[in-house]
Amino acid sequence: MLNINTAKQLSLFDLKSRSQNKELGQFFTESKTADYMASMLHSIGNVELVKILDAGAGEGILTASAAHRCLEIGNLRVHAVLFEIDKDILSVLEKNMDRLAKIFIKKGGKFSFEILNEDFILSRPDKHGCSFHISIINPPYFKYSSKDSAYSGATADLFKGNPNIYASFMAVVLSCLMPGGQMIAIVPRSFANGLYFRGFRKYLQSQMSLERAHIFRSRNRLFKNMGVLQENIICKFVKSEQQPTIEIWSSICSEDLAESEVVRYAQKLIIDESNQHNIIRIPENAADGHILRIVEDWPSSFEGNNYYISTGPVVEFRTREFITTKAQKDSIPLLRMHNVKAFRIEWTGKNWKDAHFILKEGYEKHTSSNKVYVILKRFSSKDEKRRLVAGIHNPKQFKDHLIGLENHLNYIGVKDEDMDLPEAFGLAALFNSMFMDRYFRSISGNTQVNATEIRLLKFPIRDKIISIGKEVLGAKCYEQPVVDEIVENALNIREI
């Protein structure tokens, strides 16, 4: 095996400033992870020359692992095309490819390569007749301006939107593959759900079959020493029609790959084709897969129950002149994330974080009626135990006819009618249950709770939710074990 020194990669990373690496989106792949990704490659068949595409080569570790895998499966003639925009790495990359060529000669094979010091996205090799069997990628990760970036619109012929550069890399690689070609990518999980990636998912699923996904339960141990906290997954795609089953693998990090848990699912459970969003759901283990199956059998949905969800209209940096920490005449409570606790809103006006919203000219578009709402935090910290935290706003808590809801909150009500407290408690119990939290984690890897994902949730019927709320109110106890027992008994949930 070609030993490309991971320590050398890390030292190169350290020599550069964080801002330089962020600008390039550079996060090098360690050798163990690269070899694992390459092991996912299946037989390419009896082809005279296997062509590998490396869209962001770095020091060539992914190409090296892919080429060695070709040797293992009997493909002795390999040609690699490697794109690398960072000129500081080119000499090391060329030396590593020369070493790889010598290894092939010893094995009775031949390895050739071409290194291109070009921007992969702007070069668009797919438009110049390039076609490949294999691509293993760890694409850069950064957002870019949709107005003035050179990348804006660079992939508009493939999919709508400009969500992140890594999606552009995946799309162009996909376009470069010949039928039956394989793409293995280590990427943020964020493409699997969310409105911004909807156009990309549509393109991806129209061209490729998702065969395997590997989820890492630790956010910070995959790219050591690089300050990466993004939840990453490894995905294997094949350029063909979607196959009927998908494998989900899981481990803590790259150190325990040999102990990975593997579960095979029906494609329809993983790729939600019931709406135009085509969310890719990734259960972390078999128990979470069981939860997905239970929810799929629920008879209604969030919107089917006539619920609505909106984001708090108070954007603080745009409304500073309305906000004060001191009570004033004609001011109302402004609810922020710290005010939302499970089943309650905690606002006294005495906490230094508590704020008031002044009802002066122009206040109308920033305020909400003081009535019963279920209020969800929109954000959780990176490793917070809970993704969903639902409080209940009881209008009797405040004498005012209006309240302020900050933009980091989502609030839920019933269309064309007022929600009563039993239903609010039932909804809050459902959102605050461990069952629902685990379900939501399967459909979203983001620490942000987006209104779009909530609208798409399958739900029990309203009568069932109201009965849960009445039982929670009767119990007068909001401890987690009590809430979980009430929710699971009411919904006939067993053996999670």
N, C-alpha and C positions, 0 to 999 in steps of 0.2 A: 504493500500500500504506500502510495506517495505521502510522505509526512510533511504536510504544509503546517508550519508551526503556528498554532493558535496564539501562543504567547507573543509571537512576533506581530500578529495582527493586533493584539491588544495594546502592545507598546506603540504601534503606529497610531492607534486610536488615541492613546494618551498624549503623543507628541503633538497632535493637532488639537486645536481648541474645540470645546464642545460646540461652539457656534459654527465652526467649519464643518464638523461632522453632521450637525443638524441641517445645515444648508444642503449638503449632499444627500442627507438621509441615510448615512452610512451606519450599518450595524452588522459587523462581520459574523459569519456563521462558524461555530466551533466544529471541529472535525467529527465528533461523535454524532452531532445533529445532522451534518452533511451526509455521513455514511448511512444514517437511518433513513433519510429522505431518499437516497439512491436505492436503498433496499426495496422501496415500494415499486420500482420499475419492473414491469413484467416483460416477458419475452417479446422481442421486436419482430421475430420471424426471420425468414431466410432472405435478408437484404444484403446487397453487396457492400454498402457503405452506410453506417449509421451516422446521422447528422445531429449534432447537439447544439442547441442555442443557449448561450449564457448572456442574459440581458443586462446584468450588472456584476461583472466577474470578480471584482476585488482582487484577491491574490490567486483565484482560480480553484478554490477548495471545492465548490459545487461541481465544476466540470471534472475535476479529478475523481471525485466520488462517483459521478455518473459514468465516466469512462471505465473505471474499475468494475462497476456493475455490468457494463457491456461485456467485459472480458469474462465475468462469471457466468453470464447467460449465453456465451458462445459467439458474440459478435466481435471479431478481431480487427475489423477495419472501421475506424471512427474518425470523423472530422468535426471539429468544434469551431464555432464562430463566437467570439467573445467580445462583448461591448463593455468598455470601461471608460467613464468620463474623467476619472481622477488620474491625471498624468503622473502623480507621485507614486502610483502603484504599478505602473506599466512594466518597469524593468523586472520587478519581482514576479509579476504575472508571467512574463515571457520565459524567465528562468524555470519557473515551475512547470510550464507547458513543455519546455525542452526536456526536463527530467521525466515527465510523463511519457513523452515520445520514446525515450530510451527504455522505459519499462515495457512498453508495448513491443518493442523489437525483441527484448528478451523472452517475451511470451509468444513470439512468432506472429505478432500482429503489426499493425501500422496505425499510428496516431498522427494526424496533421491538424493544424490549427491556423486561425486567422484572428488577429487582435485588432479591433477597431476602436480608436480613441474618439468616440462619437457619443452624442446623446441618443440613447436608444429610442426614446419616444419621438424626438424630432426627426430622427433618421427614417423611421417607419420602414424597416426592412421588408415587411409584408407587402408593401407596394412595389417592390422591386423583384418579385418572383422568388423570394427566399422561402424555402419550405424545409421543415425539420421534423425529426422523429421524436426528439426528447428536449425538454427544457426543465431544469431545476432552478428555481429562483428564490432569492431573498431580496425582494425589491426594496428600493428606498421608500421611506414613509415621511411625507410632509404634505400639507395643504398648500395650495397656491391660489393666487388671485384669479378669479374667473373673468376679470376685466382687462388686466394688463400683463398677465403672464404669457410667456411663449407657449406654455403647455395648454392654455385655455383653448378649447376647440380642437386640439391636436388629434383627439380620438373621437370627434363628433360624428364621423362616419360609422363608428362602431357602436357607441352608446350615448345616451343623453346624460348631460350633467358633468360636473367637474369635482367629484367628491374628494379624491386624494390621489397623489401620484402613483401609489402602489396599485390602484385599480387600473390606471392607464397601462402600467407595465403588464399586468395580467392579461388585459384585453389585447394588446399588441402581440404578446407571446402567443396567445390563443390563435390569433389571426395568422401567425407564422407557421403553425403546426399543420402537417398533412393529415388527412383522414386517418384516424386511429392513433394519432400522436398523443404523447403523454406530457402533461404539465404537473409538476409537483412544486408547490409554493408554500413558503413559510411567511405568513402575512398576519396582520391584525385581524381579529375576528369581526371587526366592525362592518365589513362588507356584507355579512350574513343577514343583517336586518337594517332597518332605518330608511327614511325617505330619501336621503341624499344618494344612497347606493341602489335605489330601485331600478334605474335605467341600466346600471352595470349588471345587476343580477339578472335582469331580463335577457341581456345579451349573452351572459355567461351560460345561462340555462338553455338558451336556444341553440348553443353550439357544442356544449360539453356535457359529459356524464360525470357527476360527482361520485367517485367510487369509494373514497376513504377520507376521513377527517380525524386528526389527532389533536385533542385539546389538552393544554397544560394547565393544571389547577393552580400553579404558582405564577403570579404575574412578573416576578422580579428575578427569577433564577435562570431564565433561558438565555439572556444576553448579559452575562456577568460583567460587572464593573462598568457598565455603560449607561446606567441610570434609566433603563427601559422598564416602564411599568405597564405598558400596553398588553392586554390579553391577546396572545398569539395562538394561532393554530397552524398545523400543517395539513394541506389538502392535496389530494391526488385527483386530477381530472383527466379524462380521456376524450378525445375529439370524436364523439359518436352520440347516438341517441342515449338518453338517460336509461341506465340499467335499473332493474326492479328492486335491488337491494343496495344499501349503503352501510359501510362499516364505520363505527365510531370507536376510536381508540382514546384512552386517557391515561395520563401519568402526572406526577407532580411536576417534574422537570425533565431535562435531558439525561439526568443521572440515573433515573430508574426506568428507562425505556424497556428493559427486559421484563419488568413486572407490570407492563401496561395491561389495563383491562380492555377487553374487546367485546363489543356487542354489535350484532348485525340487525338492521332495521329495514322495514319496508320503506321504499323511497317516499311514499306519500306521507309517512309520518315525519320525515326529516325535511322535505321540501313542501311547504304549505302552498298548494296551488288553488286554494279556495277563494283567493282574491288576487288583485293585480300586483300585490307587493312581493309575492314569491319568497317569503322569508325562509331562510335555512335555519332549522332548529337543531341545536347540538346538545343533547343530554349528556351530562358529565359521567353518568354511570347507569347501570341497569335499573336502579331504583328510580332515577329521574326519567328514564325511558318509560317506565311503568306509569309515572305521573302523566306524561304526555298522552299515553293511550287513554287514561281515565278522562282527561279533559276533552279529548277529541269526541267522546261520547256525550258530553254535556249538551242539553237540548237547545240552548239559546246562545246569545253572544252579548257583549257589552252594548253595542248599538241596537241589537235586537230587543234588548230590555228597555230601550228608549232612554238610556243614559247619555249624557254628554260630558266631555272633558275639555277644559280650556286651560290655557296657561295664564297665570296671574298677569294682569295688564300693567303693573307698576315696574318699569325698568328704571332702576334707581339713578343711574348715571345721566338719564335724560330728564329726570324729574326732581333734581336735587332741591330746587326752590320750594317744592311741596313738602319736603321731608324734614322732620325735626325730632330730636330725642326728648324734647320737653313738651308737656301738654299745653295746648293753646286753645283759645276759643275757636270754635269751628274747625276742630281737628278730630280725626277718627283713628282708631287703631290700624296700624300697618303690620300685617302678618308676614314674618320672614321664616326661613327654614328652621331656625332655632326654636321657634314657637310651636312647631308641629311635633307632637309626641303621639305615641300609639293611643288611639281612641280619644284624644283630647287636644285642645289648643291651650297653650300656656302663655298668656300675655297679661301682665299686670301693669305695664307702663313704668315699673320701678327698676326692672333689669336694665343695665346700661346698653344692652343691645336692642331693647324694645324701642320701636319707633312710632311716630304719629304722622298722619298724612293730612296736610292742611287743605281745607275745602275753599280754595280761592279760585279765581277765574281760570277756567280750563280744566277743572278737576274731573268733570263728568266722564271722560273717556278712560280715566285711570282708576275708577272706583267700581265696586260691585255691590249688589244688594245684600243687606245683612239678613241672610236666611240660612237654612241648613245646607251644609256642604260636607262632603268627604274631601279632605285635602291631602294630597300626596306630595312628599318631597320629590323634587325632580333630580336630585343628585345624591349619591352616597360616596363616601370616601373609598379609596382604591381597594382596601381589604376589609371594609365594614361587613359584619356578619349578615346584615339584612340589606336587600336591595329595595324592598318596598316598605315604606313607613306611612301609615294612613292615620291621620287625625280627624276628629269630628268637630266641625264648627257649629256650635249651638248659638243661635242668634240671641238667646236670652243672656248670654255672657256679656254682651255690650248693649248699651241703651240706644246707640246710634242706628239710623236707618241704612247707613252705608258702611262698608269696610274696605280697607286696602289690602290687596293680595299681591305680594312681590313676585317678580318674574321667575324665581327659582321654585315656585310652587305650581302644581296642577290642581285644579278644583273640579269636583264632580257633582253633578246634579241630575235632575230628571227633566227632559224636554217638556215644555208646556204645562208643567205642574210643579208644585213644591214637594221636595222630599221630606218625609217625616223621619223622626229619630229612630224608630225601629229599623227602617230600611237603611238608614245611614250606618247604624251599628252593625247591621248584617254585612254591608259592603266593606266596612272597615275591618270586620272580623275576617272576611275572606282575604282581603289584601294583606292583613297582618299575620295570617296563618303561615306556618312554615311550608305547608303544601303549596300555596300560591307563590311564595317566594322562590321555591325551587323550580316551579313551572316557569316563572318569568325568567329565571336565569338560563333556562334551556332555550328560550326564544330571543334573548338579548344578552350579549356580552358586555354591553355598555354600562358604566356606572351612572349614566343619565337615564332617567325614566321618561321616555318620550310619549307624548299624548297619542301619537300614531300607533304605537305598539299596544297601548291600552285599548284603543278603539277596536283593534282586531282580535281581542281576547275572546275565546269561548267562555260562556258563563252559565251558571244554573239559572233557572227561571226566577222571576222577581219574587214570587210567593215563597220560594225556598230561601231566598236571601232575607226576606222579611222575617221568616220563622227563625232563622239563625240570629238575627238581631234581637228578637224578643227573648230568646234563650240567653244571649249574652247579657242583656239588660237585667234579666231575672237573676242571673248568677252573681251580678254585682262584683265580678272579679275579672280582671283583664290580664292575668298572668298567662304567659305563653302556653303552658301545658293545658290550662283550662280552655283557652281559645281554640287550640288545635283539636282538642277532644270534641268540642261542640261542632266545629266545622266538619271534621271527618265523620262524626256520627250522622250529622244531618245529610251529608252527601254520600253516605254509604261507602266511604273510603276505607279500605282495609289493606294491611300488609304493605306499607310503603317501605 
